[in-house]
Amino acid sequence: MGFFKKNPFGHILFLKKWLIRIFGVLTHRRYRGFNELQIEGSEIIKELPGTGVLFVSNHQTYFADVVAMFHVFNASLTHRVDSIKNVGYIWRPKLNIYYVAAKETMRAGLLARIMAYAGAITVERTWREKGKEIQRGVNPQDTENIGKALEDGWVITFPQGTTKPWKPIRKGTAHIIKQYKPIVIPVVIDGFRRSFDKKGIWVKKKGILQSMVIKEPLEIDYENDSVEQIVEQLEYAIEQHPSFLKVIPEEALEIEEALNQKRRWSYKEED
């Protein structure tokens, strides 16, 4: 690899590799030490093609979710199954893993800007900005950038666009699926909201069991399935369809709401 070789977004790959290595080493104990990450289905990862894969997931913190996925995906590519034991896998990371994040989030401070260099595709929210409700059209450049990333590698997206559970999935994800026809891999995470602060930077509580379930690719008829049908399929796949609320004990929902209230008090800025 040439020292100044760049990816399609102009990021120097040598620098990106070292950022991922450093962050990987610094964050490993957050998932295998302070807390334990239980993984299921990671054998799917190593069977995927190198490009054109879209991971869709529920969302619980700004950064801890996606950092965990970087760990799991890179560990799986070195033939670890459902394990991130021994952080040596991060020495040769997959450099074409990208994740979709709000532009204002990735500009909020030096750490966020550094993490953006490691793989963020920043997009403008169409419904919220600086904690206020707004309405604006989708920026075509944002969609093109996601398509460019899919052509170059893998993309992680959180189609609800918020860390709050049970919020509706944004139709933009379905439009991207129909337009670029990626392999769609659902990911379901849990425990991150209890482990970390809202930004996913600080460990809030130790001894929490975190989980990540990687599911089989979705069967999507890109030509004939409607946007609404794809949205509903995504809701079921990442276990955020309203029907799941019927099987969750009321006590668990009350605890979840109490956590949301505490997090809302701690952080004024809304995701």
C-alpha positions in Angstrom: 0.0 0.0 0.0 1.4 3.4 -1.0 1.9 5.8 1.9 -0.5 8.3 0.4 -3.0 5.9 -1.2 -6.5 7.2 -0.6 -10.0 5.8 -0.5 -12.9 7.3 -2.7 -13.5 10.0 0.0 -9.9 11.2 0.0 -8.9 9.6 3.3 -5.3 8.4 3.4 -5.5 4.7 4.1 -2.2 4.5 6.0 -3.5 7.1 8.5 -6.9 5.4 8.6 -5.3 2.0 9.4 -3.4 3.5 12.3 -6.5 5.2 13.7 -8.4 2.0 13.6 -5.5 0.1 15.3 -5.2 2.7 18.1 -8.9 3.0 18.7 -9.2 -0.8 18.6 -6.6 -1.4 21.3 -8.0 1.4 23.4 -11.6 0.2 23.3 -11.1 -3.6 23.4 -11.7 -3.8 27.2 -15.0 -2.0 26.8 -16.3 -5.2 25.2 -14.1 -7.8 26.8 -13.1 -6.6 30.2 -15.2 -4.0 31.9 -18.2 -5.6 30.2 -18.6 -8.7 28.1 -19.9 -8.7 24.5 -21.9 -11.9 23.6 -21.8 -12.4 19.8 -24.0 -14.7 17.7 -23.9 -15.3 14.0 -20.4 -13.9 13.2 -19.7 -16.8 10.9 -21.9 -15.0 8.4 -19.3 -12.2 8.1 -16.5 -14.1 6.5 -18.8 -15.5 3.8 -19.7 -12.0 2.5 -18.2 -10.4 -0.6 -15.8 -7.5 0.0 -18.1 -4.9 -1.3 -21.9 -4.1 -1.7 -22.9 -5.1 1.8 -25.3 -3.0 3.9 -25.5 -3.7 7.7 -28.8 -2.4 9.3 -29.0 -2.2 13.0 -30.9 -0.8 15.9 -29.1 2.0 17.7 -28.3 2.6 21.4 -25.3 5.0 21.6 -23.6 7.5 19.3 -20.3 5.6 19.0 -20.0 2.4 21.1 -22.4 0.5 18.8 -20.3 1.1 15.6 -17.0 0.6 17.4 -18.2 -2.8 18.6 -19.1 -3.7 15.0 -15.6 -2.8 13.8 -14.3 -5.2 16.4 -16.6 -8.0 15.6 -16.3 -7.7 11.8 -12.5 -7.6 11.8 -12.3 -10.5 14.3 -14.7 -12.5 12.2 -12.6 -11.9 9.1 -9.6 -13.5 10.9 -11.7 -16.7 11.4 -12.7 -16.0 15.0 -16.3 -17.3 15.5 -18.5 -15.3 17.9 -15.4 -14.0 19.7 -13.2 -10.9 19.9 -10.6 -12.6 22.1 -7.1 -11.4 21.5 -7.1 -7.9 19.9 -4.4 -8.9 17.4 -7.1 -9.1 14.7 -7.1 -5.3 14.6 -3.5 -5.1 13.2 -4.8 -5.7 9.7 -8.2 -4.1 9.7 -10.6 -4.1 6.8 -10.2 -0.5 5.7 -13.4 -0.2 3.6 -15.9 -0.4 6.4 -18.0 2.7 6.6 -20.8 3.9 8.8 -23.6 6.4 8.3 -23.7 9.2 10.9 -25.3 12.6 11.3 -23.1 15.4 10.1 -23.7 17.6 13.2 -22.7 14.7 15.5 -19.4 14.0 13.7 -18.5 17.7 13.9 -19.1 18.0 17.6 -15.6 18.0 19.0 -12.1 16.7 18.1 -12.8 13.1 19.1 -15.8 12.9 16.8 -13.9 14.4 13.9 -11.1 11.8 14.4 -13.6 9.0 14.5 -15.2 10.4 11.3 -11.9 9.9 9.5 -12.0 6.2 10.4 -15.0 5.7 8.2 -18.0 8.0 8.7 -20.3 8.9 5.8 -21.9 12.1 7.2 -25.4 12.9 6.2 -27.7 15.8 7.0 -30.8 14.9 9.0 -34.0 15.7 7.2 -36.1 15.9 10.4 -33.9 17.3 13.2 -31.0 19.7 13.6 -29.4 21.1 16.8 -32.2 19.6 18.9 -35.0 21.2 16.9 -37.6 19.7 14.6 -37.1 20.6 10.9 -38.3 19.6 7.5 -36.0 19.5 4.5 -35.4 17.3 1.5 -32.8 14.6 1.3 -29.4 15.9 0.1 -28.7 13.9 -3.1 -25.0 14.1 -2.4 -25.5 12.1 0.9 -27.2 9.3 -1.1 -24.5 9.3 -3.7 -21.8 9.0 -1.0 -23.5 6.0 0.6 -23.7 4.4 -2.9 -20.0 5.2 -3.4 -19.2 3.5 -0.1 -21.2 0.4 -1.0 -19.2 0.2 -4.3 -16.0 0.4 -2.3 -16.9 -1.8 0.7 -19.3 -2.3 3.5 -21.7 0.2 5.1 -23.2 0.2 8.6 -26.4 2.2 9.0 -28.9 2.8 11.8 -32.2 3.3 9.9 -34.1 4.7 12.8 -31.8 7.6 12.9 -31.9 7.9 16.7 -30.7 6.0 19.8 -34.3 5.9 21.1 -35.9 2.5 20.8 -39.1 1.8 18.9 -38.8 4.8 16.6 -40.0 4.3 13.0 -37.5 3.4 10.3 -36.7 6.2 7.9 -37.7 5.5 4.3 -34.4 6.7 3.0 -32.8 3.4 3.9 -35.3 1.5 1.8 -34.7 3.9 -1.1 -31.0 3.2 -0.9 -31.6 -0.5 -0.9 -33.8 -0.3 -4.0 -31.3 1.9 -5.8 -28.0 0.2 -5.0 -29.3 -3.4 -4.4 -26.8 -4.3 -1.6 -26.7 -7.5 0.4 -28.6 -6.5 3.5 -27.5 -8.0 6.8 -29.6 -7.2 10.0 -27.8 -6.7 13.3 -29.5 -6.6 16.6 -27.7 -5.1 19.6 -28.5 -4.8 23.3 -26.9 -3.8 26.6 -25.0 -0.8 25.1 -27.5 1.7 26.5 -26.9 0.3 30.0 -23.1 0.0 29.6 -22.3 3.5 28.2 -23.3 7.1 28.4 -25.5 8.3 25.5 -22.4 9.3 23.4 -20.9 5.8 23.9 -17.6 7.3 25.1 -17.7 6.7 28.9 -18.3 3.4 30.6 -21.4 4.1 32.7 -21.7 0.7 34.4 -19.5 -2.3 34.6 -20.5 -6.0 34.5 -23.2 -5.5 31.9 -23.8 -8.3 29.3 -23.8 -6.7 25.9 -25.1 -8.7 22.9 -24.8 -8.5 19.2 -26.7 -10.9 16.9 -25.8 -11.0 13.2 -28.6 -12.4 11.1 -28.8 -14.0 7.6 -29.1 -11.7 4.6 -32.6 -10.5 3.9 -34.5 -11.8 0.9 -35.5 -8.6 -1.0 -37.0 -8.2 -4.4 -35.3 -5.0 -5.3 -37.5 -4.4 -8.3 -41.0 -5.4 -7.0 -40.9 -4.8 -3.3 -42.3 -1.4 -2.4 -40.4 1.1 -0.1 -43.1 0.4 2.6 -42.6 -3.4 2.3 -38.8 -3.0 2.7 -39.3 -0.7 5.7 -41.5 -3.3 7.4 -39.1 -6.0 6.7 -36.3 -4.0 8.2 -38.4 -3.3 11.3 -38.9 -7.0 11.9 -35.3 -7.9 11.1 -33.8 -5.5 13.7 -36.6 -6.2 16.1 -38.0 -2.7 16.2 -41.5 -3.4 14.7 -44.3 -2.3 17.1 -45.5 -5.9 17.4 -42.4 -6.6 19.5 -43.7 -4.3 22.2 -46.5 -6.7 22.9 -44.1 -9.4 24.1 -42.0 -7.1 26.3 -43.0 -7.1 30.0 -44.4 -3.8 31.2 -41.7 -3.7 33.9 -39.0 -3.8 31.3 -40.6 -0.9 29.4 -40.8 1.2 32.6 -37.1 0.6 33.2 -36.2 1.5 29.6 -38.2 4.7 29.9 -36.5 5.6 33.2 -33.1 5.1 31.5 -34.2 7.3 28.6 -35.3 10.1 31.1 -31.9 9.9 32.8 -30.0 10.0 29.5 -32.2 13.0 28.4 -31.3 14.9 31.5 -27.6 14.1 31.1 -27.4 15.2 27.5 -29.3 18.1 26.1 -28.4 17.4 22.5 -30.9 14.9 21.0 -29.6 12.2 18.6 
